[in-house]
């Protein structure tokens, strides 16, 4: 005991900008590979990738600590990787293998690791938002200065759970940071067809909490805004709603070709790719050269290939796992 | 031994567990200042303070989710849902979040919580405030479903539910809140989740009941011409197969009395399983006495007919034992007469 685990080590690495860059690359490559694995028929059901949203995942994970619990959604691979879960564990989970985060019981939409503060990601839109408020209440009750982080999409801001949870969190002054990743689409529908406001942050006013709009493609802006909100929550100042303006390069899920997007929209967002923007910052500030970053990307790509091979070698989920953890006593 | 109303026994169980374990917290609509609309949290706010006894907005989905979160983070919340039907707007948090928390985290996060709700017909609250909803919860793996039948079982079972490591649905028959019973507070551990109790011994027929049908069955047993054994199931999931099977092997007849609709009622599971286990020993068809497949009507006379009554249960028990013929539900006859 006492040894820092690989996951926590990965988490601690995020204090360095260059490592944050590496993590964003890792998420991008992992998501690309996961898409390919689906296409090749190795994975059942559905998967929801987050290419284009990496700066939010890595930015949030850089600010909070492992005792701050995070409840995210089915679009959660990036958050898990950012928080410290290893690529092999994520990919093995998606393949239904023993080396997965829950031994293959959860699958793509249900990743979990207590050590890094990742609660089981939920596949029900909005469900995690009140749960995060409850986690915040626990911190308030126990007098720690831990915070709860709720990550959800723009679509979730239309469901009742969002509104009920923000109201409760505000009335009880709970240490919660509500982070909306506004990627412009709720499943297959454009935000303006489904949502009465253009800026989700406007909804904070109804619950008497600060509502902040942030460029979600700029990891520095993400870190800055989350730092402010987390600090406020830790000091007992209550919840904040942060809207990260971002974009989902892929469709909603693997079966969605995203043909509903207007021509040129994806290209415009690719111009503001979070990894590209961060690379420019690193190069301009003299922290890295283009060649170094290219070499880093090649390393990351190779490590993801290795993770895929490792995951494929892991045996399929055990029958006993199906019956374990139904209740405290195991299955009835 | 104190004589307590069931609502007082519930408040006492909550108080005793809050005293014993500071992780226990209570939340719900009007549980604090108002002490619960059915007075099931009398005295708790004054004794434990507004951090542990929390009034919530009218937002069941929201505050049930808050309970799931606070439980995952190490507390043991008791949630009061004023009327069982209000679970309809919050079911996701119970069936899809709490019930899967342990499973989807390999036991790293759990949901030790009790979701209490008032249920059942009999007080004229109409179609949207009178169902027992027992089977809404009973077929979700990961949930336990418990239903007391009076002050003593409410006290014992609620303490067991609060101490349980998993989410427990605690159904409180509304018609019993005011009923008084002697409660030996020291014997709470005799009530366990998944353990039925034989409340009346008998030799001709086994009656399985739960919640508000237990006192009905007990009265019917006292009036019946035959010897009736009454089992209080206490919990619907898990349910005590051994206790029921042992009894039915002796009496060779099984009747289940339910305050829920006929189709899909929890009694169907009991009749099916005991029917298979005790096949060859039964000398009469297993029988379910239930409510008809209709919403709960408001009019006094109709609501009184809706749920099984002492008289109808007694008559059906006598008939089943005497003739071995399956009694016909009253609403069949009634419908025929109307046609």
Interface residues (C-beta under 8 A of the other chain):
Chain A: X69 X71 X102 X103 X105 X106 X110 X112 X113 X114 X119 X120 X122 X124 X127 X129 X130 X131 X132 X133 X134 X135 X136 X137 X138 X139 X140 X141 X142 X148 X160 X161 X163 X164 X165 X167 X168 X171 X172 X324 X325 X326 X327 X328 X331 X332
Chain B: X25 X51 X52 X54 X56 X57 X59 X61 X62 X63 X64 X65 X66 X67 X68 X69 X70 X71 X72 X73 X74 X75 X77 X89 X92 X93 X96 X97 X100 X101 X102 X103 X104 X105 X106 X107 X108 X109 X110 X141 X142 X144 X164 X165 X166 X238
